[in-house]
Amino acid sequence: MKTSSHVCLVNPSWSFQGSSYFGCREPHLPLEFGYTRALLEARGHAVTVLDGQGSGWAPEELLAAVVRTAADLVVVTTAPSYLFWRCAPPELRVPLAFARGLRQLGTRLVVVGPHGSSTPGSTLRKFASALGSREIAVVLGECEEVLADLVDRLPGRGLAAACSQTSAMAFWDGEAPRVNGGPHTSRLEELPPLRWADEVIARHAHHHHRFEGPFSGPGAEMEVSRGCPYRCSFCAKEHFRNKYRKRPLPVVLEELDGLLAQATSYVYFIDEIFLPDASLLHALAERRRDRPIPFHFGMQTRIDLWEPDMLELLEAAGCVSIEAGVESISEAGRAALNKRCKLSTEQLTERLTTARRYVPFVQANLLDSGADDPAAIDQWREDLLAQGVWANKPVPMLFYPGSPGYVERWGTPDEHAWERAHASYLKESREFADFQDQTPLPLPELEAAGLAESGDR
């Protein structure tokens, strides 16, 4: 008879003070743990998901909740949801502080997220130091299937023994770290529709990247696809969410219908690149017609992939927010970033303004590549804004380990990859975005501060 385990999946109580993190600070559904829970429960294991950020818990409240589970294995993520694996907080301050808080429990800990996926050895060492134990392992790549396989092998074995039989794991083999296989790519088409408890959805008031307001009702996050067929130099997806895959439409709609039954009024599709899909857009439009209060959605995409007739479909489907990656206002700048964009700047501008006819908020994302004239950028932004399209001031580029740009600059990520990339970012950035901490601290200082804080509690 198969022996089951109890697993506790933890999204920490995130804090971003002093961080250069430029993602959204609001809570988002921990999709990776939603899939993991579904796979583990289907195999007979008990699962508790503790979302410190989503629950609004202080770090000590989260630790107390973990203790109450008496779980056989604790899993913690190093990024606030799959939505931000590509632009996670560079520092491990918060998850390391969480690991330090577990010291007295003798807990076996598994770490998932972009840090371990790109630099498994250094991530393993940092968490072993925080935990004060080598009963720790790291998942490389997308984690849901790997965790399910690992937990199946845990009963009656030590963590290292179970990891040695599980692909895409880094763990301690005696005195040295051992990496068993490369980053994992999940079979997205086989993952089930996610289900969230009513109270989880009810408290999820955040509508990600929505600005047309006013609006009410719960928000949620979903994915239609995972990965991207492009290889832009700045995008940190080489070790996770890389290969482009689509979920079956019936699965997507089953998950969406569950959210709608919970009174969700807005969904943000976290896809790296939300591609035109007439079947999906028509299905969304049908669901809007069937509801007394129609829902809306937002997404991120490349505007050069959308023809005008497909942009028109977005209105009936309920799209109210588009985040479009343009990155540079010059063809030379986009080529330098390996955008593989076939449209001219004039054509991109036309697509953006066409999208604005059907969608209330359209944003053109710009990066500070150093290739464009600042005065020309300001003029382009002003011209777009006059037509109702928002373009941000160019954001400094952080070449995360796992991005082609990192490899071009420094080669294969090593033990000091995150520190190197972050130090370069702080040194080269002329100014920071409005939504960033304007006085970010060096990565080693942030991580040391997090461990000191956890030790004081």
C-alpha positions in Angstrom: 0.0 0.0 0.0 1.3 3.4 -1.0 2.3 5.7 1.9 1.2 9.3 1.7 2.9 12.5 2.9 1.7 15.9 4.1 3.3 18.8 2.1 3.1 22.5 3.0 3.5 24.8 0.0 4.5 28.3 1.1 4.3 31.7 -0.6 6.2 34.0 1.9 5.0 37.3 3.4 6.9 39.4 0.9 8.6 42.7 1.7 10.3 44.8 -1.0 11.9 47.6 1.1 15.4 48.4 -0.4 14.8 46.0 -3.3 15.2 46.9 -7.0 12.2 44.7 -7.7 10.1 46.2 -10.4 7.1 43.8 -10.4 3.8 44.4 -8.8 3.7 44.5 -5.0 0.1 43.2 -4.7 -0.8 39.6 -3.9 -1.4 37.2 -6.8 -2.6 33.7 -6.9 0.4 31.2 -6.5 -0.4 29.3 -9.7 2.6 27.0 -9.4 1.3 25.8 -6.0 -2.2 25.4 -7.4 -1.0 22.9 -10.0 1.3 21.2 -7.5 -1.6 20.8 -5.0 -3.8 19.3 -7.7 -1.1 16.8 -8.8 -0.2 15.8 -5.2 -3.8 15.3 -4.1 -4.5 13.2 -7.1 -1.7 10.9 -5.9 -3.2 10.6 -2.4 -1.0 13.1 -0.6 -2.2 15.8 1.9 -1.5 19.4 0.9 -1.7 22.7 2.7 -1.1 25.9 0.8 0.0 28.8 3.0 0.0 32.1 1.1 1.6 34.6 3.5 1.3 37.5 1.2 -2.3 36.7 0.0 -3.4 36.2 3.6 -1.8 39.4 4.8 0.2 37.5 7.5 3.3 38.9 9.2 6.3 36.5 8.9 5.9 35.2 12.4 2.2 34.4 11.8 3.2 32.5 8.7 5.8 30.5 10.6 3.3 29.7 13.3 0.9 28.4 10.6 3.6 26.2 9.1 4.3 24.7 12.6 0.6 23.9 13.0 0.6 21.8 9.8 3.2 19.4 11.1 4.0 18.7 7.5 6.5 16.1 6.3 7.9 18.5 3.8 7.9 22.3 3.4 8.2 24.0 0.0 9.0 27.7 -0.4 9.1 29.8 -3.6 11.7 32.5 -4.3 9.3 34.6 -6.5 5.8 36.0 -5.8 3.9 33.7 -8.2 4.7 32.4 -11.7 3.8 35.8 -13.0 7.1 37.2 -11.7 9.5 34.3 -12.2 11.1 36.3 -15.1 11.5 39.5 -13.0 11.7 38.2 -9.4 13.2 40.2 -6.5 17.0 39.5 -7.2 17.7 39.1 -3.6 16.6 36.0 -1.5 16.1 38.1 1.7 12.5 37.1 2.3 12.6 33.3 1.6 16.0 33.0 3.4 14.5 34.7 6.5 11.6 32.2 6.3 14.1 29.3 6.1 16.0 30.7 9.1 12.7 30.7 11.1 12.3 27.0 10.5 15.6 26.1 12.1 14.2 24.7 15.4 11.7 22.5 13.6 14.1 20.1 11.9 12.1 20.6 8.8 13.0 19.2 5.3 12.8 22.1 2.9 12.5 22.3 -0.9 13.0 25.6 -2.7 11.4 26.4 -6.1 11.7 29.4 -8.3 14.0 31.2 -10.7 17.1 31.5 -8.4 17.5 27.7 -8.0 16.6 27.1 -11.7 19.5 29.3 -12.9 22.0 28.9 -10.1 21.2 25.7 -8.1 24.5 25.5 -6.3 24.6 28.9 -4.8 20.9 28.8 -4.0 21.4 25.4 -2.2 24.3 26.8 -0.2 22.4 30.0 0.9 19.4 28.1 2.1 21.4 25.4 3.8 23.1 28.2 5.8 19.8 29.8 6.6 18.2 26.5 7.7 21.3 25.3 9.5 20.8 22.0 7.9 21.5 20.1 4.7 18.0 18.6 4.7 17.2 20.9 1.8 16.8 20.6 -2.0 16.2 22.9 -5.0 14.0 22.3 -8.0 15.4 23.3 -11.4 12.7 24.7 -13.7 9.0 24.4 -13.6 8.2 22.7 -10.3 4.7 21.1 -10.2 5.5 17.7 -11.8 9.0 17.6 -10.2 7.5 18.1 -6.7 4.8 15.4 -7.4 7.5 12.9 -8.4 9.7 13.8 -5.4 7.0 13.5 -2.8 6.0 10.1 -4.2 9.6 8.9 -3.4 9.9 10.4 0.0 8.1 7.9 2.3 10.8 5.7 4.0 13.7 7.6 2.4 15.8 10.6 3.3 15.5 13.7 1.2 18.8 13.2 -0.6 17.9 9.6 -1.5 14.5 10.7 -2.9 16.2 13.6 -4.8 18.8 11.2 -6.3 15.9 9.4 -8.0 14.1 12.6 -9.2 15.2 14.6 -12.2 15.7 18.4 -12.1 16.8 18.4 -8.4 19.8 19.9 -6.6 20.6 18.5 -3.2 23.4 17.7 -0.8 25.3 14.5 -1.6 27.5 14.2 1.5 29.6 17.3 1.7 28.9 18.7 -1.8 26.0 19.9 -3.8 24.8 17.5 -6.6 22.6 18.5 -9.5 20.5 15.7 -10.9 19.4 16.7 -14.5 18.6 20.0 -16.1 15.7 22.4 -15.7 12.3 20.8 -16.1 9.6 21.8 -18.6 6.2 20.7 -17.5 3.7 19.0 -19.8 1.3 22.0 -19.7 -1.4 20.2 -21.8 -1.7 17.6 -19.0 -2.0 20.0 -16.0 -5.6 20.1 -14.6 -7.8 23.2 -14.3 -7.1 25.0 -11.1 -9.6 25.3 -8.2 -9.3 27.9 -5.5 -11.3 28.0 -2.2 -14.1 30.6 -2.1 -12.3 32.5 0.6 -9.1 32.8 -1.4 -10.9 34.3 -4.4 -13.1 36.5 -2.2 -10.1 38.2 -0.6 -8.3 38.6 -3.9 -9.3 42.2 -4.6 -6.4 43.1 -6.8 -7.0 43.5 -10.5 -3.5 43.3 -12.0 -2.5 46.0 -14.4 -6.0 47.4 -14.6 -6.4 51.2 -14.7 -9.7 52.1 -16.5 -11.8 51.9 -13.3 -13.8 52.1 -11.2 -14.2 48.4 -10.8 -15.2 46.0 -8.1 -15.4 42.2 -7.4 -12.6 39.7 -7.0 -9.7 39.4 -9.5 -7.7 36.3 -10.4 -4.8 35.1 -12.5 -4.7 32.4 -15.1 -2.6 31.1 -17.9 -3.6 30.1 -21.4 -0.1 29.3 -22.5 3.4 29.1 -21.1 6.7 30.1 -22.6 7.6 32.2 -25.7 8.9 31.4 -29.1 11.1 34.5 -29.1 14.5 34.9 -27.4 14.8 38.6 -26.5 18.1 39.4 -24.8 16.6 40.8 -21.6 14.1 38.0 -20.9 15.0 35.6 -18.1 13.2 32.5 -19.3 16.0 30.2 -20.5 15.7 27.8 -17.4 11.9 27.9 -17.0 8.8 28.8 -18.9 10.8 28.8 -22.1 9.3 26.5 -24.6 6.0 27.8 -25.9 3.0 25.5 -25.0 -0.8 26.0 -24.9 -3.3 24.6 -22.5 -6.3 22.8 -24.1 -9.2 25.3 -24.6 -11.7 23.1 -22.7 -9.3 23.1 -19.7 -8.9 26.8 -19.8 -12.7 27.4 -20.0 -13.4 24.9 -17.2 -11.0 26.8 -14.9 -12.4 30.2 -16.0 -16.0 29.0 -15.4 -15.0 28.0 -11.9 -13.7 31.5 -11.2 -16.8 33.1 -12.7 -19.0 31.0 -10.4 -17.0 32.5 -7.5 -18.0 36.0 -8.7 -14.6 36.8 -10.2 -15.0 40.0 -12.3 -11.5 40.2 -13.8 -8.9 37.8 -14.9 -5.3 38.6 -15.8 -3.7 36.1 -18.2 -0.1 35.8 -17.1 1.1 34.2 -20.4 4.6 35.5 -21.4 3.0 36.2 -24.7 -0.8 36.1 -25.1 -1.2 35.2 -28.8 -4.2 35.9 -31.0 -6.7 33.0 -30.6 -10.1 33.6 -32.2 -11.6 30.4 -30.6 -10.7 31.6 -27.1 -11.8 35.2 -27.7 -15.2 34.1 -29.1 -15.6 31.8 -26.0 -14.8 34.7 -23.7 -17.3 36.9 -25.6 -20.0 34.2 -25.1 -19.4 34.1 -21.4 -19.7 37.8 -21.1 -23.1 37.8 -22.9 -24.3 35.1 -20.5 -23.5 37.0 -17.3 -25.6 39.8 -15.8 -22.3 41.6 -14.8 -19.7 40.8 -17.5 -16.1 40.0 -16.5 -13.1 41.6 -18.1 -9.5 40.6 -18.6 -6.0 41.9 -19.1 -2.9 40.4 -20.8 0.7 41.0 -22.0 1.7 40.5 -25.6 3.6 41.7 -28.6 1.4 44.1 -30.5 3.2 43.3 -33.8 1.6 39.9 -33.8 -2.0 41.3 -33.8 -3.8 42.1 -37.0 -6.5 44.8 -36.8 -9.4 42.3 -37.1 -8.1 40.3 -34.2 -7.7 43.5 -32.1 -11.3 44.2 -32.8 -12.3 40.9 -31.3 -10.7 42.0 -28.0 -13.5 44.4 -27.3 -16.4 41.8 -27.3 -14.1 39.4 -25.4 -13.8 41.9 -22.6 -10.2 42.9 -22.8 -9.5 46.2 -20.8 -5.7 46.1 -20.4 -2.9 45.4 -22.8 0.8 45.5 -21.8 2.6 45.4 -25.1 6.4 44.8 -25.3 7.9 47.4 -27.7 11.1 48.0 -25.7 12.8 50.3 -28.2 11.5 53.1 -30.5 14.1 52.3 -33.2 14.5 49.3 -35.5 18.2 49.3 -34.6 17.4 49.2 -30.9 14.9 46.4 -31.2 17.3 44.4 -33.3 20.0 44.9 -30.7 17.6 43.3 -28.2 16.9 40.4 -30.6 13.2 41.3 -30.8 12.8 39.9 -34.3 10.2 42.5 -34.9 9.1 42.7 -38.6 7.2 46.0 -38.2 8.6 49.5 -38.4 8.1 51.9 -35.5 5.4 53.7 -37.5 3.5 50.4 -38.0 3.9 49.6 -34.3 2.5 53.0 -33.4 -0.5 52.3 -35.7 -1.2 48.9 -34.1 -1.1 50.4 -30.6 -3.5 53.2 -31.6 -5.8 50.7 -33.3 -5.8 48.5 -30.2 -6.8 51.6 -28.1 -10.0 51.9 -30.2 -11.2 48.7 -28.6 -9.3 48.4 -25.3 -9.5 51.1 -22.6 -5.9 50.8 -21.5 -3.0 50.1 -23.8 0.6 50.4 -22.6 3.8 50.2 -24.7 6.6 48.9 -22.6 10.0 50.6 -23.1 13.4 49.5 -21.8 16.5 51.7 -21.4 18.7 50.0 -24.0 20.9 53.0 -24.5 20.2 52.9 -28.3 17.5 55.6 -28.5 17.7 59.3 -28.3 16.0 60.6 -25.1 14.4 63.5 -26.8 12.9 61.2 -29.5 11.6 58.9 -26.8 9.9 61.8 -25.0 8.3 62.9 -28.3 7.1 59.4 -29.2 5.5 59.1 -25.7 3.8 62.4 -26.0 2.4 61.6 -29.5 1.1 58.2 -28.2 -0.5 59.7 -25.1 -2.3 62.2 -27.3 -4.0 59.2 -28.9 -4.8 57.6 -25.6 -1.9 55.1 -25.4 0.4 55.1 -22.4 4.2 54.4 -22.8 6.4 54.2 -19.7 9.7 56.0 -19.3 12.3 53.5 -20.3 13.1 51.1 -17.5 16.7 50.1 -16.8 17.6 46.6 -17.8 18.6 44.0 -15.3 20.2 41.1 -17.1 18.9 38.3 -14.8 20.8 35.0 -14.8 18.8 32.9 -17.2 18.6 35.7 -19.8 20.5 35.6 -23.1 21.8 39.1 -22.2 23.5 37.7 -19.1 25.3 35.0 -21.1 26.4 37.6 -23.7 27.9 39.7 -21.0 29.4 37.3 -18.5 28.9 33.7 -19.8 27.2 30.8 -18.0 25.8 31.8 -14.6 28.1 30.8 -11.8 27.9 31.0 -8.0 28.0 34.8 -8.0 25.7 35.4 -11.0 22.9 37.2 -9.1 25.3 39.4 -7.2 27.2 40.3 -10.4 24.0 41.1 -12.4 22.5 43.2 -9.6 25.7 45.1 -8.9 26.0 46.0 -12.6 22.4 47.1 -12.7 22.8 49.4 -9.7 26.0 50.8 -11.2 24.7 51.4 -14.7 21.1 52.6 -14.0 20.8 56.4 -14.5 17.5 56.4 -12.7 14.9 53.9 -11.4 11.3 53.5 -12.3 8.7 55.3 -10.2 7.4 52.1 -8.8 10.8 50.9 -7.6 12.5 51.8 -4.3 14.6 54.8 -5.3 17.5 53.8 -3.0 17.9 50.0 -3.6 20.6 48.2 -1.5 23.2 45.8 -2.8 22.1 42.3 -3.0 24.5 40.9 -0.3 23.4 43.6 2.1 19.7 42.8 1.5 20.2 39.1 2.1 22.3 39.6 5.2 19.6 42.0 6.6 16.9 39.4 6.0 18.8 36.8 8.0 19.5 39.2 10.8 15.8 40.1 11.0 14.7 36.5 11.1 17.2 35.8 13.9 15.7 38.7 16.0 12.2 37.2 15.9 
